[in-house]
Amino acid sequence: MAASSLSTPNYANSGTGNTNARGLCRIVGVACLVGFLVDMAVLTFPPAFGELTWRIGFMQQMGDRSIILLFGLALMLYSALDTRTLRRQLAIACLAIGIIFPLSCVLVVRDAITFQNMAVNNISVQLERAQKQLAEIKPGENPQLKVTQEQLQTVAKQLSGNAQVAQETAKNTSIKTGLSSVGNLLVVGLALLGLGRYGMRPPRG
């Protein structure tokens, strides 16, 4: 009898262990959410939503940190599976943010295209100014300026080449930044939609 009782599995603490795990998840989840909100508050100040460069930087930073938001909400939702009211509130928050993130990708793409066009146009304007200044230089008119027509042509070609490289770099940078932000926001947004649906209809088990 003694040996039989010792070999029987003891499930008395299974409920307590599950409660402790959810309590730990809630603590970590709150820490993630608070950390995300603090980061966003710091990045937002001072606000300049009408400034293109500020908006691009803010959206990029939010996209990079969005995984923390996803992780925190997932932990909070798991910890609240037995609490119907809190679970439903978290599920609604996940659904709302999950809709906002993919929609914000439209703004990110538009800003990336606008910034790319501005950068390319600025480089073109600077190139035209430099070419005009070179065209105004007349070899032989100024004895102190010892320069030949061939040297001026060489400089003009170098300026054109540098301008083309700068334009390509600006285009590639804008595309990479936009794709990175869109990818993060889209993936996290879809994951949050999944979490929201899971929270609204939790599995039975």
C-alpha positions as CSV (number, residue, x, y, z in Angstrom):
1,M,0.0,0.0,0.0
2,A,2.8,2.4,0.9
3,A,4.7,1.8,-2.4
4,S,1.4,2.2,-4.4
5,S,0.6,5.5,-2.7
6,L,4.2,6.8,-3.4
7,S,4.0,5.9,-7.1
8,T,0.7,7.6,-7.7
9,P,1.1,11.0,-9.4
10,N,0.2,14.1,-7.4
11,Y,-1.8,16.7,-9.3
12,A,-2.7,18.8,-6.2
13,N,-0.4,21.6,-7.2
14,S,-1.2,21.7,-10.9
15,G,-3.8,24.4,-10.5
16,T,-1.5,26.5,-8.4
17,G,1.4,26.1,-10.8
18,N,-0.9,27.3,-13.7
19,T,-1.9,30.3,-11.6
20,N,1.7,31.2,-10.8
21,A,2.6,31.0,-14.5
22,R,-0.1,33.3,-15.5
23,G,0.8,35.7,-12.7
24,L,4.4,35.8,-14.0
25,C,3.2,36.4,-17.6
26,R,1.1,39.3,-16.4
27,I,4.1,40.9,-14.7
28,V,6.3,40.5,-17.8
29,G,3.4,41.6,-20.0
30,V,2.8,44.8,-18.0
31,A,6.6,45.6,-18.1
32,C,6.6,45.2,-21.9
33,L,3.6,47.4,-22.4
34,V,4.9,50.1,-20.1
35,G,8.3,50.0,-21.7
36,F,6.7,50.3,-25.2
37,L,4.6,53.2,-24.1
38,V,7.5,55.0,-22.5
39,D,9.6,54.6,-25.6
40,M,6.8,55.9,-27.8
41,A,6.3,58.9,-25.5
42,V,10.0,59.8,-25.6
43,L,10.1,59.4,-29.4
44,T,6.9,61.5,-29.8
45,F,8.3,64.5,-27.8
46,P,8.4,67.1,-29.2
47,P,5.6,66.2,-31.6
48,A,6.0,67.3,-35.3
49,F,3.4,65.2,-37.2
50,G,3.5,67.6,-40.1
51,E,7.2,67.2,-40.6
52,L,8.1,64.5,-43.1
53,T,11.4,63.4,-41.7
54,W,10.1,63.3,-38.1
55,R,7.1,61.2,-39.2
56,I,9.4,58.7,-41.1
57,G,11.7,58.3,-38.2
58,F,8.8,57.9,-35.7
59,M,7.1,55.2,-37.8
60,Q,10.4,53.4,-38.3
61,Q,11.1,53.3,-34.6
62,M,7.5,52.2,-33.8
63,G,7.8,49.4,-36.3
64,D,11.1,48.3,-34.8
65,R,9.6,48.3,-31.3
66,S,6.2,46.8,-32.3
67,I,7.4,43.2,-31.4
68,I,7.6,44.3,-27.8
69,L,4.0,45.4,-27.9
70,L,3.0,42.1,-29.5
71,F,4.9,40.1,-26.9
72,G,3.4,42.1,-24.0
73,L,-0.2,41.8,-25.2
74,A,0.2,38.1,-25.8
75,L,1.4,37.6,-22.3
76,M,-1.3,39.8,-20.9
77,L,-4.0,37.9,-22.9
78,Y,-2.7,34.5,-21.7
79,S,-2.7,35.7,-18.1
80,A,-6.3,36.9,-18.5
81,L,-7.9,33.8,-20.1
82,D,-9.8,33.0,-16.9
83,T,-10.9,36.7,-16.5
84,R,-13.7,37.3,-19.0
85,T,-13.9,41.1,-18.7
86,L,-10.1,41.7,-18.9
87,R,-9.7,39.1,-21.6
88,R,-12.4,40.8,-23.8
89,Q,-10.8,44.3,-23.3
90,L,-7.4,43.0,-24.3
91,A,-8.9,41.2,-27.3
92,I,-10.6,44.4,-28.4
93,A,-7.3,46.4,-28.0
94,C,-5.5,43.8,-30.1
95,L,-8.1,44.0,-32.8
96,A,-8.0,47.8,-32.8
97,I,-4.2,48.0,-33.0
98,G,-4.1,45.1,-35.4
99,I,-6.3,47.2,-37.8
100,I,-4.3,50.4,-37.3
101,F,-0.9,49.0,-38.0
102,P,-1.6,47.6,-41.5
103,L,-3.5,50.8,-42.4
104,S,-0.5,52.9,-41.3
105,C,1.6,51.1,-43.9
106,V,-0.2,53.3,-46.5
107,L,1.2,56.4,-44.8
108,V,4.7,54.8,-44.5
109,V,4.8,54.0,-48.2
110,R,3.5,57.5,-49.2
111,D,6.1,59.2,-47.0
112,A,8.9,57.0,-48.3
113,I,8.0,57.9,-51.9
114,T,7.7,61.6,-51.1
115,F,11.0,61.6,-49.2
116,Q,12.7,59.8,-52.1
117,N,11.4,62.4,-54.6
118,M,12.5,65.2,-52.4
119,A,16.0,63.8,-52.0
120,V,16.4,63.2,-55.7
121,N,15.2,66.7,-56.6
122,N,17.5,68.3,-54.1
123,I,20.5,66.5,-55.5
124,S,19.4,67.6,-59.0
125,V,19.1,71.2,-58.0
126,Q,22.5,71.2,-56.3
127,L,24.0,69.6,-59.5
128,E,22.5,72.3,-61.7
129,R,23.9,75.1,-59.5
130,A,27.3,73.5,-59.6
131,Q,27.2,73.2,-63.4
132,K,26.1,76.8,-63.7
133,Q,29.0,77.9,-61.6
134,L,31.4,75.9,-63.7
135,A,29.9,77.3,-66.9
136,E,30.6,80.8,-65.7
137,I,34.3,80.1,-65.3
138,K,36.2,81.3,-68.3
139,P,39.8,79.9,-68.6
140,G,42.3,82.6,-69.2
141,E,40.2,85.5,-68.0
142,N,41.6,85.4,-64.4
143,P,45.4,85.0,-64.3
144,Q,45.2,83.8,-60.6
145,L,42.9,81.0,-61.6
146,K,45.0,78.5,-63.5
147,V,42.4,76.1,-65.0
148,T,41.9,74.7,-68.4
149,Q,38.7,73.8,-70.3
150,E,39.6,70.1,-70.1
151,Q,39.8,70.3,-66.3
152,L,36.4,72.0,-66.1
153,Q,34.9,69.3,-68.2
154,T,36.5,66.6,-66.0
155,V,35.1,68.3,-62.9
156,A,31.6,68.5,-64.5
157,K,31.7,64.8,-65.3
158,Q,32.7,64.0,-61.8
159,L,29.9,66.1,-60.4
160,S,27.4,64.3,-62.6
161,G,28.7,60.9,-61.6
162,N,28.6,61.8,-57.9
163,A,25.1,63.1,-58.3
164,Q,23.9,59.9,-59.9
165,V,25.5,57.8,-57.1
166,A,23.9,60.1,-54.5
167,Q,20.5,59.7,-56.1
168,E,20.7,56.0,-56.2
169,T,21.8,55.9,-52.6
170,A,18.8,58.1,-51.6
171,K,16.4,55.8,-53.5
172,N,17.8,52.6,-52.0
173,T,17.8,54.1,-48.5
174,S,14.2,55.2,-48.8
175,I,13.1,51.8,-50.2
176,K,14.9,49.8,-47.5
177,T,13.5,52.0,-44.7
178,G,10.0,51.9,-46.1
179,L,10.0,48.1,-46.6
180,S,11.5,47.5,-43.1
181,S,8.8,49.6,-41.5
182,V,6.0,48.2,-43.6
183,G,7.1,44.6,-42.9
184,N,7.2,45.1,-39.2
185,L,3.9,46.9,-38.9
186,L,2.2,44.4,-41.3
187,V,3.4,41.3,-39.6
188,V,2.7,42.6,-36.0
189,G,-0.7,43.9,-37.1
190,L,-1.7,40.5,-38.5
191,A,-0.5,38.8,-35.4
192,L,-2.5,41.2,-33.2
193,L,-5.6,40.5,-35.2
194,G,-5.0,36.8,-34.6
195,L,-4.6,37.4,-30.9
196,G,-7.7,39.5,-30.8
197,R,-9.7,36.7,-32.4
198,Y,-8.2,34.2,-30.0
199,G,-9.1,36.4,-27.0
200,M,-12.7,36.8,-28.2
201,R,-13.1,33.0,-28.6
202,P,-10.6,31.3,-26.3
203,P,-10.1,27.6,-26.8
204,R,-11.6,25.2,-24.4
205,G,-9.2,22.8,-22.6
